[in-house]
Amino acid sequence: MSTQAAEGLRGRKKRQTRTALGHAAVRLVAEHGLDHVTVEDISAAAGVSPRTFFNYFAGKEDAVLGPDPEAGPRMRARVLAAPAELSAAAAVRDALLAEVAAELADDRELWLQRMRVVQQHPVLLAKVFSGGEVVERELVAGIAERVGLPADDTYPLLLGAAAGAAFRVAIARWAGTATPLHVLLAEAVDMLAHGLAEPHRD
């Protein structure tokens, strides 16, 4: 096996292990509550050792939330790689949609269950917000580089914050509708790109 193939196999196995731990954590906490689930419980349910667990997550809260350390850099790279003719808002929209397609849309039930667990445990909600800030900083950096402005300029900061808000709104609506997440997300970002014009009333 070539070095590249071996690295590819290791990468897939790592993703599979991370996913298995995340699924086990969400399911167990949904069934028993955060205080009644241990790292050992999650590890056993995923078929790995507690030592392996800590190769992926700092604790059970992180396993429930499943933060992806590559999400921020990936979003930044997607914004920068978007075609030059696209506006920054359109580049952000496409980056968000690509992220959803790759990471979220195929596992609706897990994400809905995770949302219910987070709503029941305020300590998890606080960690969600802090994790979102990390991704947003990378997104802002990508927007700033794309438009040639400092990362502390109003435009990249505002567009990055607005994109985060659009994502949260789309996720919240997705929980209560059969409409695909990517459709709701595109709608939210497009509204922002058009200046949040007041909708026409019949």
C-alpha positions as a Markdown table, in Angstrom:
| # | Residue | x | y | z |
|---|---|---|---|---|
| 1 | Met | 0.0 | 0.0 | 0.0 |
| 2 | Ser | 1.3 | 3.4 | -0.9 |
| 3 | Thr | 2.0 | 6.1 | 1.7 |
| 4 | Gln | -0.8 | 8.2 | 0.3 |
| 5 | Ala | -3.3 | 5.3 | 0.3 |
| 6 | Ala | -2.3 | 4.4 | 3.9 |
| 7 | Glu | -2.8 | 8.0 | 5.0 |
| 8 | Gly | -6.2 | 8.0 | 3.2 |
| 9 | Leu | -7.2 | 4.9 | 5.0 |
| 10 | Arg | -6.1 | 6.2 | 8.4 |
| 11 | Gly | -8.0 | 9.4 | 7.8 |
| 12 | Arg | -11.2 | 7.5 | 7.0 |
| 13 | Lys | -10.8 | 5.3 | 10.1 |
| 14 | Lys | -10.3 | 8.4 | 12.2 |
| 15 | Arg | -13.4 | 10.1 | 10.8 |
| 16 | Gln | -15.4 | 6.8 | 11.4 |
| 17 | Thr | -14.2 | 6.6 | 15.0 |
| 18 | Arg | -15.0 | 10.3 | 15.6 |
| 19 | Thr | -18.5 | 9.8 | 14.1 |
| 20 | Ala | -19.1 | 6.7 | 16.2 |
| 21 | Leu | -18.2 | 8.5 | 19.4 |
| 22 | Gly | -20.4 | 11.4 | 18.5 |
| 23 | His | -23.4 | 9.3 | 17.7 |
| 24 | Ala | -22.9 | 7.3 | 21.0 |
| 25 | Ala | -22.6 | 10.5 | 23.1 |
| 26 | Val | -25.7 | 12.1 | 21.6 |
| 27 | Arg | -27.8 | 8.9 | 22.0 |
| 28 | Leu | -26.7 | 8.2 | 25.5 |
| 29 | Val | -27.2 | 11.8 | 26.8 |
| 30 | Ala | -30.6 | 11.9 | 25.1 |
| 31 | Glu | -31.6 | 8.8 | 26.9 |
| 32 | His | -30.0 | 9.3 | 30.3 |
| 33 | Gly | -29.1 | 13.0 | 30.7 |
| 34 | Leu | -25.6 | 14.6 | 30.6 |
| 35 | Asp | -24.9 | 14.0 | 34.3 |
| 36 | His | -25.6 | 10.3 | 34.1 |
| 37 | Val | -23.3 | 9.5 | 31.2 |
| 38 | Thr | -19.5 | 9.1 | 31.5 |
| 39 | Val | -16.7 | 9.0 | 29.0 |
| 40 | Glu | -16.4 | 5.3 | 29.8 |
| 41 | Asp | -20.1 | 4.8 | 28.8 |
| 42 | Ile | -19.6 | 6.6 | 25.5 |
| 43 | Ser | -16.3 | 4.8 | 24.7 |
| 44 | Ala | -17.9 | 1.4 | 25.4 |
| 45 | Ala | -20.9 | 2.2 | 23.2 |
| 46 | Ala | -18.6 | 3.2 | 20.3 |
| 47 | Gly | -16.4 | 0.1 | 20.8 |
| 48 | Val | -13.2 | 2.0 | 21.7 |
| 49 | Ser | -11.2 | 2.6 | 24.9 |
| 50 | Pro | -11.4 | 5.8 | 27.0 |
| 51 | Arg | -7.8 | 6.5 | 26.0 |
| 52 | Thr | -8.9 | 6.5 | 22.3 |
| 53 | Phe | -11.9 | 8.8 | 23.2 |
| 54 | Phe | -9.5 | 11.4 | 24.5 |
| 55 | Asn | -7.6 | 11.4 | 21.1 |
| 56 | Tyr | -10.8 | 12.9 | 19.6 |
| 57 | Phe | -12.6 | 14.9 | 22.4 |
| 58 | Ala | -11.6 | 16.8 | 25.5 |
| 59 | Gly | -14.7 | 15.5 | 27.4 |
| 60 | Lys | -18.2 | 14.2 | 27.0 |
| 61 | Glu | -19.6 | 17.7 | 26.3 |
| 62 | Asp | -17.4 | 17.9 | 23.2 |
| 63 | Ala | -18.4 | 14.5 | 22.1 |
| 64 | Val | -22.1 | 15.4 | 22.2 |
| 65 | Leu | -21.5 | 18.6 | 20.2 |
| 66 | Gly | -19.0 | 17.0 | 17.8 |
| 67 | Pro | -17.0 | 20.1 | 16.9 |
| 68 | Asp | -14.9 | 19.7 | 13.8 |
| 69 | Pro | -11.5 | 21.4 | 14.2 |
| 70 | Glu | -11.2 | 21.7 | 10.4 |
| 71 | Ala | -14.5 | 23.4 | 9.9 |
| 72 | Gly | -13.2 | 27.0 | 10.2 |
| 73 | Pro | -10.1 | 26.5 | 8.0 |
| 74 | Arg | -12.3 | 24.6 | 5.5 |
| 75 | Met | -14.9 | 27.5 | 5.4 |
| 76 | Arg | -12.1 | 30.0 | 4.9 |
| 77 | Ala | -10.6 | 28.0 | 2.0 |
| 78 | Arg | -14.0 | 27.6 | 0.3 |
| 79 | Val | -14.6 | 31.4 | 0.4 |
| 80 | Leu | -11.2 | 32.1 | -1.1 |
| 81 | Ala | -11.6 | 29.4 | -3.7 |
| 82 | Ala | -14.9 | 30.6 | -5.0 |
| 83 | Pro | -15.0 | 32.1 | -8.6 |
| 84 | Ala | -13.7 | 35.6 | -8.8 |
| 85 | Glu | -16.9 | 36.8 | -10.4 |
| 86 | Leu | -19.0 | 36.0 | -7.3 |
| 87 | Ser | -19.7 | 38.6 | -4.7 |
| 88 | Ala | -18.3 | 37.9 | -1.2 |
| 89 | Ala | -21.9 | 37.2 | 0.0 |
| 90 | Ala | -22.4 | 34.7 | -2.8 |
| 91 | Ala | -19.0 | 33.1 | -2.0 |
| 92 | Val | -20.1 | 32.7 | 1.7 |
| 93 | Arg | -23.4 | 31.3 | 0.6 |
| 94 | Asp | -21.8 | 28.7 | -1.5 |
| 95 | Ala | -19.3 | 27.8 | 1.2 |
| 96 | Leu | -22.1 | 27.3 | 3.7 |
| 97 | Leu | -24.1 | 25.2 | 1.3 |
| 98 | Ala | -21.0 | 23.0 | 0.6 |
| 99 | Glu | -20.4 | 22.6 | 4.3 |
| 100 | Val | -24.0 | 21.5 | 4.8 |
| 101 | Ala | -23.9 | 19.1 | 1.9 |
| 102 | Ala | -20.7 | 17.5 | 3.2 |
| 103 | Glu | -21.3 | 17.5 | 7.0 |
| 104 | Leu | -24.9 | 17.8 | 8.0 |
| 105 | Ala | -27.6 | 17.1 | 5.5 |
| 106 | Asp | -27.2 | 13.3 | 5.4 |
| 107 | Asp | -27.8 | 12.8 | 9.1 |
| 108 | Arg | -30.9 | 14.8 | 9.9 |
| 109 | Glu | -31.9 | 12.7 | 12.9 |
| 110 | Leu | -28.6 | 13.0 | 14.6 |
| 111 | Trp | -28.6 | 16.8 | 14.3 |
| 112 | Leu | -32.2 | 17.1 | 15.5 |
| 113 | Gln | -31.4 | 14.9 | 18.5 |
| 114 | Arg | -28.3 | 16.9 | 19.2 |
| 115 | Met | -30.3 | 20.1 | 19.1 |
| 116 | Arg | -32.8 | 18.7 | 21.6 |
| 117 | Val | -30.0 | 17.6 | 23.9 |
| 118 | Val | -28.4 | 21.1 | 23.7 |
| 119 | Gln | -31.7 | 22.8 | 24.5 |
| 120 | Gln | -32.0 | 20.6 | 27.6 |
| 121 | His | -28.5 | 21.4 | 28.9 |
| 122 | Pro | -27.5 | 25.1 | 29.1 |
| 123 | Val | -23.8 | 24.2 | 29.6 |
| 124 | Leu | -23.8 | 22.7 | 26.1 |
| 125 | Leu | -25.5 | 25.8 | 24.7 |
| 126 | Ala | -22.7 | 27.9 | 26.0 |
| 127 | Lys | -20.1 | 25.6 | 24.3 |
| 128 | Val | -22.1 | 25.8 | 21.0 |
| 129 | Phe | -21.7 | 29.6 | 21.0 |
| 130 | Ser | -18.0 | 29.5 | 21.8 |
| 131 | Gly | -17.4 | 26.9 | 19.0 |
| 132 | Gly | -19.3 | 29.0 | 16.5 |
| 133 | Glu | -17.1 | 32.0 | 17.3 |
| 134 | Val | -14.0 | 30.0 | 16.4 |
| 135 | Val | -15.5 | 29.1 | 12.9 |
| 136 | Glu | -16.7 | 32.7 | 12.4 |
| 137 | Arg | -13.2 | 34.1 | 13.0 |
| 138 | Glu | -11.9 | 31.9 | 10.2 |
| 139 | Leu | -14.8 | 32.9 | 8.0 |
| 140 | Val | -14.2 | 36.6 | 8.6 |
| 141 | Ala | -10.5 | 36.1 | 7.8 |
| 142 | Gly | -11.4 | 34.5 | 4.5 |
| 143 | Ile | -13.9 | 37.3 | 3.6 |
| 144 | Ala | -11.4 | 40.0 | 4.5 |
| 145 | Glu | -8.7 | 38.4 | 2.3 |
| 146 | Arg | -11.2 | 37.9 | -0.6 |
| 147 | Val | -12.3 | 41.6 | -0.6 |
| 148 | Gly | -8.9 | 43.1 | 0.3 |
| 149 | Leu | -9.8 | 44.6 | 3.7 |
| 150 | Pro | -8.4 | 44.1 | 7.2 |
| 151 | Ala | -10.1 | 41.4 | 9.2 |
| 152 | Asp | -11.2 | 44.0 | 11.7 |
| 153 | Asp | -13.0 | 46.1 | 9.1 |
| 154 | Thr | -16.8 | 46.4 | 9.5 |
| 155 | Tyr | -17.7 | 44.6 | 6.2 |
| 156 | Pro | -16.0 | 41.2 | 6.8 |
| 157 | Leu | -17.0 | 41.3 | 10.5 |
| 158 | Leu | -20.6 | 42.0 | 9.7 |
| 159 | Leu | -20.9 | 39.5 | 6.8 |
| 160 | Gly | -19.3 | 36.8 | 8.9 |
| 161 | Ala | -21.7 | 37.5 | 11.8 |
| 162 | Ala | -24.7 | 37.6 | 9.5 |
| 163 | Ala | -23.7 | 34.3 | 7.9 |
| 164 | Gly | -23.5 | 32.7 | 11.4 |
| 165 | Ala | -27.0 | 34.1 | 12.2 |
| 166 | Ala | -28.4 | 32.8 | 8.9 |
| 167 | Phe | -27.0 | 29.4 | 9.7 |
| 168 | Arg | -28.6 | 29.3 | 13.2 |
| 169 | Val | -31.9 | 30.5 | 11.8 |
| 170 | Ala | -31.9 | 27.8 | 9.1 |
| 171 | Ile | -31.0 | 25.1 | 11.6 |
| 172 | Ala | -33.8 | 26.2 | 14.0 |
| 173 | Arg | -36.4 | 26.2 | 11.1 |
| 174 | Trp | -35.1 | 22.8 | 9.8 |
| 175 | Ala | -36.0 | 21.3 | 13.2 |
| 176 | Gly | -39.6 | 22.0 | 12.6 |
| 177 | Thr | -40.1 | 21.4 | 8.9 |
| 178 | Ala | -39.5 | 18.8 | 6.2 |
| 179 | Thr | -37.8 | 21.4 | 4.0 |
| 180 | Pro | -34.2 | 20.4 | 3.3 |
| 181 | Leu | -31.6 | 22.3 | 5.3 |
| 182 | His | -29.7 | 23.6 | 2.2 |
| 183 | Val | -32.9 | 25.2 | 0.9 |
| 184 | Leu | -33.5 | 27.0 | 4.2 |
| 185 | Leu | -29.9 | 28.1 | 4.4 |
| 186 | Ala | -29.8 | 29.4 | 0.9 |
| 187 | Glu | -33.0 | 31.4 | 1.5 |
| 188 | Ala | -31.6 | 32.9 | 4.7 |
| 189 | Val | -28.3 | 33.9 | 3.1 |
| 190 | Asp | -30.0 | 35.3 | 0.0 |
| 191 | Met | -32.2 | 37.5 | 2.1 |
| 192 | Leu | -29.1 | 39.0 | 3.7 |
| 193 | Ala | -27.4 | 39.4 | 0.4 |
| 194 | His | -30.4 | 41.4 | -0.8 |
| 195 | Gly | -30.3 | 43.8 | 2.1 |
| 196 | Leu | -33.1 | 42.1 | 4.1 |
| 197 | Ala | -35.7 | 43.8 | 2.0 |
| 198 | Glu | -39.2 | 43.7 | 3.6 |
| 199 | Pro | -41.2 | 40.8 | 2.0 |
| 200 | His | -44.2 | 41.6 | -0.1 |
| 201 | Arg | -47.5 | 40.9 | 1.5 |
| 202 | Asp | -50.5 | 39.5 | -0.4 |
